[in-house]
Protein backbone atom coordinates (compact mmCIF):
# COMPACT_ATOMS: atom_id res chain seq x y z
CA UNK A 1 0.00 0.00 0.00
CA UNK A 2 1.48 3.34 -0.99
CA UNK A 3 1.41 6.57 1.04
CA UNK A 4 -1.33 8.26 -1.00
CA UNK A 5 -3.66 5.24 -0.77
CA UNK A 6 -2.98 4.81 2.94
CA UNK A 7 -3.58 8.48 3.78
CA UNK A 8 -6.75 8.48 1.72
CA UNK A 9 -8.08 5.37 3.45
CA UNK A 10 -7.28 6.69 6.94
CA UNK A 11 -8.93 10.04 6.30
CA UNK A 12 -11.99 8.45 4.67
CA UNK A 13 -13.10 7.01 8.03
CA UNK A 14 -16.11 9.02 9.27
CA UNK A 15 -14.99 12.00 11.35
CA UNK A 16 -11.27 11.29 10.84
CA UNK A 17 -8.88 14.24 10.86
CA UNK A 18 -5.14 14.30 10.30
CA UNK A 19 -2.79 16.50 12.32
CA UNK A 20 0.92 16.97 12.94
CA UNK A 21 0.94 17.86 16.68
CA UNK A 22 4.49 16.56 17.23
CA UNK A 23 6.11 18.41 14.33
CA UNK A 24 6.37 17.30 10.72
CA UNK A 25 6.21 13.60 11.64
CA UNK A 26 4.19 11.52 12.26
CA UNK A 27 0.77 12.18 10.77
CA UNK A 28 -1.62 11.65 13.69
CA UNK A 29 -5.11 10.56 12.66
CA UNK A 30 -7.88 11.13 15.18
CA UNK A 31 -11.60 10.61 15.53
CA UNK A 32 -13.51 12.50 18.20
CA UNK A 33 -10.20 14.00 19.35
CA UNK A 34 -8.69 10.55 20.07
CA UNK A 35 -5.81 8.98 18.15
CA UNK A 36 -6.48 5.84 16.13
CA UNK A 37 -3.42 5.89 13.84
CA UNK A 38 0.07 7.34 13.65
CA UNK A 39 1.63 7.24 10.20
CA UNK A 40 5.36 7.80 9.67
CA UNK A 41 5.06 9.33 6.23
CA UNK A 42 8.80 9.69 5.71
CA UNK A 43 9.75 6.13 6.71
CA UNK A 44 10.99 3.69 4.10
CA UNK A 45 9.17 1.39 4.16
CA UNK A 46 6.13 3.15 5.61
CA UNK A 47 5.13 2.36 9.18
CA UNK A 48 1.79 2.84 10.87
CA UNK A 49 0.87 2.42 14.52
CA UNK A 50 -2.65 1.23 15.30
CA UNK A 51 -4.66 0.57 18.44
CA UNK A 52 -5.63 -3.06 19.03
CA UNK A 53 -7.24 -5.31 21.63
CA UNK A 54 -4.35 -6.87 23.62
CA UNK A 55 -5.04 -10.51 22.68
CA UNK A 56 -5.49 -9.65 19.02
CA UNK A 57 -2.39 -7.46 19.08
CA UNK A 58 -0.34 -10.44 20.20
CA UNK A 59 -2.00 -12.70 17.61
CA UNK A 60 -1.01 -10.24 14.85
CA UNK A 61 2.57 -10.06 16.17
CA UNK A 62 2.76 -13.84 16.17
CA UNK A 63 1.26 -14.03 12.65
CA UNK A 64 3.24 -11.32 10.86
CA UNK A 65 6.90 -10.44 11.25
CA UNK A 66 6.07 -6.90 10.12
CA UNK A 67 3.85 -6.33 13.18
CA UNK A 68 5.71 -5.27 16.30
CA UNK A 69 4.70 -3.81 19.68
CA UNK A 70 3.82 -0.10 19.36
CA UNK A 71 6.87 2.11 18.95
CA UNK A 72 6.89 4.67 21.80
CA UNK A 73 3.32 3.62 22.67
CA UNK A 74 1.59 1.34 25.16
CA UNK A 75 2.84 -1.99 23.86
CA UNK A 76 -0.16 -3.87 25.20
CA UNK A 77 -2.67 -1.83 23.19
CA UNK A 78 -0.72 -0.63 20.14
CA UNK A 79 1.05 -2.31 17.24
CA UNK A 80 3.46 -0.74 14.78
CA UNK A 81 3.12 -2.25 11.33
CA UNK A 82 5.87 -2.02 8.72
CA UNK A 83 4.31 -1.84 5.27
CA UNK A 84 6.94 -3.88 3.49
CA UNK A 85 4.52 -5.80 1.27
CA UNK A 86 4.43 -8.87 3.49
CA UNK A 87 0.89 -8.15 4.74
CA UNK A 88 -1.99 -8.03 2.23
CA UNK A 89 -3.65 -4.64 1.78
CA UNK A 90 -6.98 -6.09 2.94
CA UNK A 91 -5.37 -7.09 6.24
CA UNK A 92 -3.90 -3.58 6.65
CA UNK A 93 -7.32 -2.05 6.04
CA UNK A 94 -8.85 -4.48 8.58
CA UNK A 95 -6.27 -3.42 11.19
CA UNK A 96 -7.08 0.25 10.50
CA UNK A 97 -10.81 -0.43 10.77
CA UNK A 98 -10.33 -2.31 14.06
CA UNK A 99 -8.31 0.58 15.50
CA UNK A 100 -10.92 3.08 14.39
CA UNK A 101 -13.78 1.00 15.89
CA UNK A 102 -11.94 0.64 19.20
CA UNK A 103 -11.44 4.38 19.49
CA UNK A 104 -14.99 5.25 18.42
CA UNK A 105 -16.30 2.68 20.91
CA UNK A 106 -14.43 4.47 23.69
CA UNK A 107 -15.92 7.88 22.89
CA UNK A 108 -18.75 9.28 24.97
CA UNK A 109 -22.29 8.57 23.84
CA UNK A 110 -22.68 12.23 22.87
CA UNK A 111 -19.49 12.15 20.79
CA UNK A 112 -20.61 8.97 19.02
CA UNK A 113 -23.98 10.59 18.29
CA UNK A 114 -22.28 13.70 16.87
CA UNK A 115 -20.10 11.46 14.75
CA UNK A 116 -23.15 9.58 13.45
CA UNK A 117 -24.72 12.87 12.41
CA UNK A 118 -21.72 13.76 10.23
CA UNK A 119 -21.76 10.45 8.36
ABEGO torsion letter per residue (X at the ends): XBAAAAAAAAAABBGBBBBBAAEAOBBBBBBGGBBABBBBAABOBBBBBBBBBAAAAAAAAAABAABBBBBGBBAAABBBBBBAGABBAAAAAAAAAAAAAAAAAABBAAAAAAAAAAX
